[in-house]
Amino acid sequence: MTDKNNMTEQTTTIAGRGSRVGAVLIDSIILIPLLIGIAMVTGFWDHLISSAANGIPLSFNANLIAFLVGQSLFLLLNGVFLANHGQTIGKRIMKVKIVDMEGKQVGFLKLYSLRYLAFSLITQIPVAGGLLALVNVLFIFGKPRRCLHDFLTGTQVVVHG
């Protein structure tokens, strides 16, 4: 398969599972401390810890705020890389990128809305969301090395330079 967005001919190689996991870990190592910092500065952390200690689930509004802050931070960190290169920071470091099945760059709106936002929303559903998130990730062990979000979006993750 050839990357038609480049002038030079390249063979598209599906990214290995290790590089994909590495990219997710790098993204998480960057994102999670920032989210915790925001939660601590805003006082949300104390509310979260207090609720958890007392066995009280977070309200819909608190969950919504946490979700929106998380998505906003994800976009602030990765939006430009996703739009211009089909990469998050972790994917960029691991030298992999997201492309369509012909090796072409995927539009930002499709990439974000189907690959990231849709699955993030689904994971908010108690129990079923967590199970679907697990199934999504386990799909990478299939022969095509594509997660459910790749099938939904019509994407694949490939080695990039």
Accessible surface in RSA format (square Angstrom, percent):
REM  Atomic radii and reference values for relative SASA: ProtOr
REM  Chains: A
REM  Algorithm: Lee & Richards
REM  Probe-radius: 1.40
REM  Slices: 20
REM RES _ NUM      All-atoms   Total-Side   Main-Chain    Non-polar    All polar
REM                ABS   REL    ABS   REL    ABS   REL    ABS   REL    ABS   REL
RES MET A   1   117.05  60.6  64.13  42.4  52.92 126.0  78.02  66.3  39.03  51.7
RES THR A   2    41.89  29.8  39.82  40.4   2.07   4.9   9.87  13.3  32.02  48.4
RES ASP A   3     6.62   4.6   5.68   5.7   0.94   2.2   3.65   8.6   2.97   3.0
RES LYS A   4   130.64  63.7  98.96  60.7  31.68  75.4  72.49  65.3  58.15  61.9
RES ASN A   5    81.36  56.1  49.06  47.4  32.30  77.8  24.20  58.3  57.15  55.2
RES ASN A   6    52.97  36.5  39.95  38.6  13.02  31.3   9.05  21.8  43.92  42.5
RES MET A   7   192.60  99.7 159.78 105.7  32.82  78.1 130.37 110.8  62.23  82.4
RES THR A   8    93.59  66.6  86.73  87.9   6.86  16.4  82.13 110.3  11.46  17.3
RES GLU A   9   146.54  84.1 120.14  90.9  26.40  62.9  64.62 125.0  81.92  66.9
RES GLN A  10    73.70  41.2  63.99  46.8   9.71  23.1  27.63  58.8  46.08  34.9
RES THR A  11   115.59  82.2  91.67  92.9  23.92  57.0  56.07  75.3  59.52  90.0
RES THR A  12    24.95  17.7   4.59   4.6  20.36  48.5   6.70   9.0  18.25  27.6
RES THR A  13    75.85  53.9  71.75  72.7   4.10   9.8  52.87  71.0  22.98  34.7
RES ILE A  14    52.36  29.8  46.46  34.6   5.90  14.2  46.46  33.5   5.90  16.0
RES ALA A  15     0.00   0.0   0.00   0.0   0.00   0.0   0.00   0.0   0.00   0.0
RES GLY A  16    28.18  34.8   0.00   N/A  28.18  34.8  22.45  61.6   5.73  12.8
RES ARG A  17    83.82  35.2  79.67  40.6   4.15   9.9  25.45  34.8  58.37  35.4
RES GLY A  18    56.34  69.5   0.00   N/A  56.34  69.5  41.29 113.3  15.05  33.7
RES SER A  19    25.46  21.5  19.82  26.4   5.64  13.0  19.35  41.2   6.11   8.6
RES ARG A  20    14.32   6.0  13.73   7.0   0.59   1.4   5.94   8.1   8.37   5.1
RES VAL A  21    80.40  52.9  78.51  71.1   1.89   4.6  80.31  69.8   0.08   0.2
RES GLY A  22    15.27  18.8   0.00   N/A  15.27  18.8  14.88  40.8   0.40   0.9
RES ALA A  23     0.00   0.0   0.00   0.0   0.00   0.0   0.00   0.0   0.00   0.0
RES VAL A  24    86.03  56.6  85.32  77.2   0.72   1.7  85.93  74.7   0.11   0.3
RES LEU A  25   100.88  56.2 100.88  72.2   0.00   0.0 100.88  70.8   0.00   0.0
RES ILE A  26    39.04  22.2  38.43  28.6   0.62   1.5  39.04  28.1   0.00   0.0
RES ASP A  27    23.52  16.5  20.28  20.2   3.23   7.6  15.88  37.4   7.64   7.6
RES SER A  28    35.02  29.6  31.98  42.7   3.04   7.0  13.35  28.4  21.67  30.4
RES ILE A  29   125.15  71.2 115.71  86.2   9.44  22.8 120.76  87.0   4.38  11.9
RES ILE A  30    52.23  29.7  45.16  33.6   7.07  17.0  50.42  36.3   1.80   4.9
RES LEU A  31    33.79  18.8  33.79  24.2   0.00   0.0  33.79  23.7   0.00   0.0
RES ILE A  32    91.46  52.0  91.38  68.1   0.07   0.2  91.46  65.9   0.00   0.0
RES PRO A  33    76.73  55.9  64.50  58.8  12.23  44.4  68.70  56.7   8.03  49.9
RES LEU A  34    79.45  44.2  76.35  54.6   3.10   7.8  78.22  54.9   1.23   3.3
RES LEU A  35    49.62  27.6  45.61  32.6   4.00  10.1  45.90  32.2   3.72  10.0
RES ILE A  36    62.46  35.5  61.39  45.7   1.07   2.6  62.46  45.0   0.00   0.0
RES GLY A  37    28.75  35.5   0.00   N/A  28.75  35.5  28.51  78.2   0.24   0.5
RES ILE A  38    66.18  37.7  62.49  46.6   3.69   8.9  65.22  47.0   0.96   2.6
RES ALA A  39    13.22  12.2  11.39  17.6   1.83   4.2  13.21  18.6   0.01   0.0
RES MET A  40   115.30  59.7  94.28  62.4  21.02  50.0  77.06  65.5  38.25  50.7
RES VAL A  41   134.32  88.4 101.01  91.4  33.32  80.3 109.09  94.8  25.23  68.4
RES THR A  42    93.68  66.6  55.57  56.3  38.11  90.8  61.38  82.5  32.29  48.8
RES GLY A  43    33.45  41.3   0.00   N/A  33.45  41.3  25.36  69.6   8.09  18.1
RES PHE A  44    45.58  22.8  40.66  25.2   4.92  12.8  45.08  27.3   0.50   1.4
RES TRP A  45    70.19  28.2  70.19  34.0   0.00   0.0  57.59  30.7  12.60  20.4
RES ASP A  46   101.61  71.2  96.64  96.2   4.96  11.7  31.19  73.4  70.42  70.2
RES HIS A  47    91.52  50.0  84.77  58.9   6.75  17.3  62.36  64.3  29.16  33.9
RES LEU A  48    56.77  31.6  56.74  40.6   0.03   0.1  56.74  39.8   0.03   0.1
RES ILE A  49    86.90  49.4  86.39  64.4   0.51   1.2  86.44  62.2   0.46   1.2
RES SER A  50    58.06  49.1  51.36  68.5   6.70  15.4  30.81  65.6  27.26  38.2
RES SER A  51     9.94   8.4   8.30  11.1   1.64   3.8   3.08   6.6   6.85   9.6
RES ALA A  52    73.64  67.7  45.12  69.6  28.52  64.9  55.27  77.8  18.37  48.7
RES ALA A  53    85.59  78.7  41.78  64.5  43.81  99.7  54.46  76.7  31.13  82.5
RES ASN A  54   100.22  69.1  71.40  69.0  28.82  69.4  16.90  40.7  83.32  80.5
RES GLY A  55    65.61  80.9   0.00   N/A  65.61  80.9  38.07 104.5  27.54  61.7
RES ILE A  56   100.64  57.3  94.81  70.6   5.82  14.0  96.17  69.3   4.46  12.1
RES PRO A  57   114.76  83.6  94.40  86.1  20.35  74.0 106.04  87.5   8.72  54.2
RES LEU A  58    37.59  20.9  20.80  14.9  16.79  42.2  21.86  15.4  15.73  42.3
RES SER A  59    65.23  55.1  50.85  67.9  14.38  33.1  53.85 114.7  11.38  15.9
RES PHE A  60   156.82  78.5 144.54  89.5  12.28  32.0 148.39  90.0   8.42  24.1
RES ASN A  61   100.18  69.1  98.88  95.6   1.30   3.1  20.58  49.5  79.60  76.9
RES ALA A  62     9.86   9.1   6.74  10.4   3.12   7.1   9.24  13.0   0.62   1.6
RES ASN A  63    65.08  44.9  62.93  60.8   2.15   5.2  14.09  33.9  50.99  49.3
RES LEU A  64    74.12  41.3  69.96  50.1   4.16  10.4  73.76  51.8   0.36   1.0
RES ILE A  65    98.97  56.3  97.83  72.9   1.14   2.7  98.97  71.3   0.00   0.0
RES ALA A  66    41.78  38.4  27.87  43.0  13.90  31.6  34.40  48.4   7.37  19.5
RES PHE A  67    28.11  14.1  18.46  11.4   9.65  25.1  27.03  16.4   1.07   3.1
RES LEU A  68    94.22  52.5  93.42  66.8   0.79   2.0  93.84  65.9   0.38   1.0
RES VAL A  69    52.80  34.7  49.87  45.1   2.92   7.0  52.23  45.4   0.56   1.5
RES GLY A  70    12.95  16.0   0.00   N/A  12.95  16.0  11.96  32.8   1.00   2.2
RES GLN A  71    26.58  14.9  26.51  19.4   0.07   0.2   8.31  17.7  18.27  13.9
RES SER A  72    59.36  50.2  53.82  71.8   5.54  12.8  29.38  62.6  29.98  42.0
RES LEU A  73    20.36  11.3  19.29  13.8   1.07   2.7  19.89  14.0   0.48   1.3
RES PHE A  74    24.49  12.3  24.49  15.2   0.00   0.0  24.49  14.8   0.00   0.0
RES LEU A  75    57.64  32.1  51.43  36.8   6.21  15.6  51.72  36.3   5.92  15.9
RES LEU A  76   147.02  81.9 116.60  83.4  30.43  76.5 120.08  84.3  26.95  72.5
RES LEU A  77    44.95  25.0  34.64  24.8  10.31  25.9  37.13  26.1   7.81  21.0
RES ASN A  78     5.42   3.7   5.42   5.2   0.00   0.0   0.00   0.0   5.42   5.2
RES GLY A  79    10.85  13.4   0.00   N/A  10.85  13.4  10.14  27.8   0.71   1.6
RES VAL A  80   106.53  70.1 101.50  91.9   5.03  12.1 104.11  90.5   2.43   6.6
RES PHE A  81    61.66  30.9  61.66  38.2   0.00   0.0  61.66  37.4   0.00   0.0
RES LEU A  82     0.07   0.0   0.07   0.0   0.00   0.0   0.07   0.0   0.00   0.0
RES ALA A  83    39.57  36.4  28.29  43.7  11.28  25.7  28.29  39.8  11.28  29.9
RES ASN A  84    84.81  58.5  68.22  65.9  16.59  39.9  13.08  31.5  71.74  69.3
RES HIS A  85    71.14  38.9  64.08  44.5   7.06  18.1  39.94  41.2  31.20  36.3
RES GLY A  86     0.50   0.6   0.00   N/A   0.50   0.6   0.50   1.4   0.00   0.0
RES GLN A  87     2.07   1.2   2.07   1.5   0.00   0.0   0.00   0.0   2.07   1.6
RES THR A  88     1.27   0.9   1.27   1.3   0.00   0.0   1.27   1.7   0.00   0.0
RES ILE A  89    36.86  21.0  36.54  27.2   0.32   0.8  36.86  26.5   0.00   0.0
RES GLY A  90     0.00   0.0   0.00   N/A   0.00   0.0   0.00   0.0   0.00   0.0
RES LYS A  91    11.56   5.6  11.56   7.1   0.00   0.0   0.05   0.0  11.50  12.3
RES ARG A  92    98.28  41.3  89.73  45.7   8.55  20.4  23.96  32.7  74.32  45.0
RES ILE A  93   101.66  57.9  80.53  60.0  21.13  50.9  87.52  63.0  14.14  38.4
RES MET A  94    65.52  33.9  51.54  34.1  13.97  33.3  39.68  33.7  25.83  34.2
RES LYS A  95   119.84  58.5 118.34  72.6   1.50   3.6  70.86  63.8  48.98  52.2
RES VAL A  96     1.86   1.2   1.86   1.7   0.00   0.0   1.86   1.6   0.00   0.0
RES LYS A  97    24.95  12.2  24.95  15.3   0.00   0.0   7.18   6.5  17.78  18.9
RES ILE A  98     0.89   0.5   0.00   0.0   0.89   2.1   0.00   0.0   0.89   2.4
RES VAL A  99     2.29   1.5   2.29   2.1   0.00   0.0   2.29   2.0   0.00   0.0
RES ASP A 100    32.43  22.7  32.43  32.3   0.00   0.0  14.31  33.7  18.12  18.1
RES MET A 101    76.56  39.7  69.51  46.0   7.05  16.8  69.51  59.1   7.05   9.3
RES GLU A 102    94.36  54.2  93.41  70.7   0.95   2.3  32.59  63.0  61.77  50.4
RES GLY A 103     1.54   1.9   0.00   N/A   1.54   1.9   0.74   2.0   0.80   1.8
RES LYS A 104    80.48  39.3  80.48  49.4   0.00   0.0  30.50  27.5  49.98  53.2
RES GLN A 105    78.85  44.1  57.96  42.4  20.89  49.7  19.79  42.1  59.06  44.8
RES VAL A 106     8.87   5.8   3.98   3.6   4.89  11.8   8.37   7.3   0.49   1.3
RES GLY A 107    49.12  60.6   0.00   N/A  49.12  60.6  38.78 106.4  10.34  23.2
RES PHE A 108    69.78  34.9  62.76  38.9   7.01  18.2  62.76  38.1   7.01  20.1
RES LEU A 109   138.22  77.0 135.20  96.7   3.02   7.6 135.20  94.9   3.02   8.1
RES LYS A 110    97.66  47.6  90.94  55.8   6.72  16.0  52.65  47.4  45.01  47.9
RES LEU A 111     0.13   0.1   0.13   0.1   0.00   0.0   0.13   0.1   0.00   0.0
RES TYR A 112    20.27   9.5  20.27  11.5   0.00   0.0  17.07  12.8   3.20   3.9
RES SER A 113    36.11  30.5  32.61  43.5   3.50   8.1  23.82  50.7  12.29  17.2
RES LEU A 114    61.18  34.1  61.18  43.8   0.00   0.0  61.18  43.0   0.00   0.0
RES ARG A 115     6.66   2.8   2.42   1.2   4.24  10.1   0.56   0.8   6.10   3.7
RES TYR A 116    39.37  18.4  36.38  20.7   2.98   7.8  38.40  28.9   0.97   1.2
RES LEU A 117    50.50  28.1  50.50  36.1   0.00   0.0  50.50  35.5   0.00   0.0
RES ALA A 118    23.90  22.0  19.12  29.5   4.79  10.9  23.57  33.2   0.34   0.9
RES PHE A 119    21.04  10.5  20.75  12.9   0.29   0.8  21.04  12.8   0.00   0.0
RES SER A 120    29.35  24.8  24.49  32.7   4.86  11.2   9.05  19.3  20.30  28.4
RES LEU A 121    91.26  50.8  85.29  61.0   5.97  15.0  85.55  60.1   5.71  15.4
RES ILE A 122    54.51  31.0  53.31  39.7   1.20   2.9  54.51  39.3   0.00   0.0
RES THR A 123    53.07  37.7  35.43  35.9  17.64  42.0  27.33  36.7  25.74  38.9
RES GLN A 124    96.67  54.1  72.54  53.0  24.13  57.4  30.79  65.5  65.88  50.0
RES ILE A 125    91.54  52.1  87.95  65.5   3.60   8.7  90.31  65.0   1.23   3.3
RES PRO A 126   112.45  82.0  93.23  85.0  19.23  69.9 104.38  86.2   8.07  50.2
RES VAL A 127   121.09  79.7 102.64  92.9  18.45  44.4 111.84  97.2   9.25  25.1
RES ALA A 128    56.43  51.9  50.08  77.3   6.35  14.4  53.10  74.8   3.33   8.8
RES GLY A 129     0.28   0.4   0.00   N/A   0.28   0.4   0.25   0.7   0.03   0.1
RES GLY A 130    43.89  54.1   0.00   N/A  43.89  54.1  35.51  97.4   8.38  18.8
RES LEU A 131   108.63  60.5 107.27  76.7   1.35   3.4 107.70  75.6   0.93   2.5
RES LEU A 132    57.78  32.2  54.68  39.1   3.10   7.8  57.01  40.0   0.77   2.1
RES ALA A 133    30.10  27.7  28.39  43.8   1.71   3.9  29.71  41.8   0.39   1.0
RES LEU A 134    99.49  55.4  94.78  67.8   4.71  11.8  98.96  69.5   0.53   1.4
RES VAL A 135    64.19  42.2  63.93  57.9   0.27   0.6  64.19  55.8   0.00   0.0
RES ASN A 136    12.36   8.5  12.36  11.9   0.00   0.0   0.00   0.0  12.36  11.9
RES VAL A 137    84.06  55.3  84.06  76.1   0.00   0.0  84.06  73.0   0.00   0.0
RES LEU A 138    90.59  50.4  83.59  59.8   6.99  17.6  83.91  58.9   6.67  18.0
RES PHE A 139    86.02  43.0  78.09  48.4   7.93  20.6  83.99  50.9   2.04   5.8
RES ILE A 140    10.55   6.0  10.55   7.9   0.00   0.0  10.55   7.6   0.00   0.0
RES PHE A 141   134.92  67.5 111.85  69.3  23.07  60.0 112.53  68.2  22.39  64.1
RES GLY A 142    31.80  39.2   0.00   N/A  31.80  39.2  29.77  81.7   2.03   4.5
RES LYS A 143   196.10  95.7 168.52 103.4  27.59  65.7 118.90 107.0  77.20  82.2
RES PRO A 144    67.72  49.4  54.38  49.6  13.34  48.5  66.59  55.0   1.13   7.1
RES ARG A 145    73.63  30.9  73.05  37.2   0.57   1.4   1.56   2.1  72.07  43.7
RES ARG A 146    25.05  10.5  24.84  12.7   0.20   0.5   2.84   3.9  22.20  13.5
RES CYS A 147     7.52   5.7   7.52   8.4   0.00   0.0   0.00   0.0   7.52   8.1
RES LEU A 148    40.40  22.5  38.69  27.7   1.71   4.3  38.69  27.2   1.71   4.6
RES HIS A 149    28.99  15.8  28.99  20.2   0.00   0.0  22.56  23.2   6.43   7.5
RES ASP A 150     0.00   0.0   0.00   0.0   0.00   0.0   0.00   0.0   0.00   0.0
RES PHE A 151    90.08  45.1  69.88  43.3  20.20  52.6  70.71  42.9  19.37  55.4
RES LEU A 152    91.23  50.8  66.44  47.5  24.79  62.3  74.29  52.2  16.94  45.6
RES THR A 153     1.30   0.9   0.00   0.0   1.30   3.1   0.85   1.1   0.45   0.7
RES GLY A 154    25.17  31.0   0.00   N/A  25.17  31.0  21.47  58.9   3.69   8.3
RES THR A 155     0.16   0.1   0.16   0.2   0.00   0.0   0.16   0.2   0.00   0.0
RES GLN A 156     2.43   1.4   2.43   1.8   0.00   0.0   0.16   0.3   2.27   1.7
RES VAL A 157     1.00   0.7   0.00   0.0   1.00   2.4   0.00   0.0   1.00   2.7
RES VAL A 158     4.69   3.1   4.69   4.2   0.00   0.0   4.69   4.1   0.00   0.0
RES VAL A 159    77.36  50.9  62.90  56.9  14.46  34.8  62.90  54.7  14.46  39.2
RES HIS A 160    60.45  33.0  57.78  40.2   2.67   6.8  34.27  35.3  26.18  30.5
RES GLY A 161    87.00 107.3   0.00   N/A  87.00 107.3  51.13 140.3  35.87  80.3
END  Absolute sums over single chains surface
CHAIN  1 A     9404.8       7796.2       1608.6       6919.4       2485.4
END  Absolute sums over all chains
TOTAL          9404.8       7796.2       1608.6       6919.4       2485.4
